[in-house]
Amino acid sequence: MSIEIANESGVDVDERRLLGVARYVLKSLRIHPLAELSVLLVDEAEMSALHERWMDEPGPTDVLSFPMDELRPGRIDAEIDPDAEPAMLGDVVLCPTVAARQARAAGHSPQEELELLLVHGILHLLGYDHGEEQEEREMFALQRELLTGWHAERPHRSSRRR
């Protein structure tokens, strides 16, 4: 799996943990092992610009997802389809300062919030959405399941389970 993380936010984050959670999610969802994902961390000014340009909404947001190829879990699983080819999943853009504010309100660490947002963003790349009530239940249940699995796999490093 090729996962690139670029931190242009000016905020110190644990990129190794972000890489680990991304790998865990893609493996759990049986995404082709050669698939590519890009994660970009930006400051509030850049996130505001992206949010306004692509979502036509003012101000910064916590996470944006930009899918490249139309993929679904299992569809590019090499075990299910040996002829499946790796693909570019897309980009997940995170804003650590917005995440830090949300983390304080939620009562957990900024790193945990970034991990939650990264899982959320990856699910969007894979076609999950939360515009409708049923979609929201499905997406958020899978998000919780993935985060719980991630924390269970690394209990000695996780300060809190969801």
Buried (B, 14 or more C-beta within 10 A) or exposed (E): BEBEBEBEBEBEBBBEBBBBBBBBBBEBBBBBBEBBBBBBBBBBEBBBEBBBEEEEEEEBBBBBBBBBBEBEBBBBBBEEEEEBEBBBBBBBBBBBBBBBBBBEEEEBBBBBBBBBBBBBBBBBBBEBEBEEEEEEEBBBEBBEEBBEEBBEEEEEEBEEEB
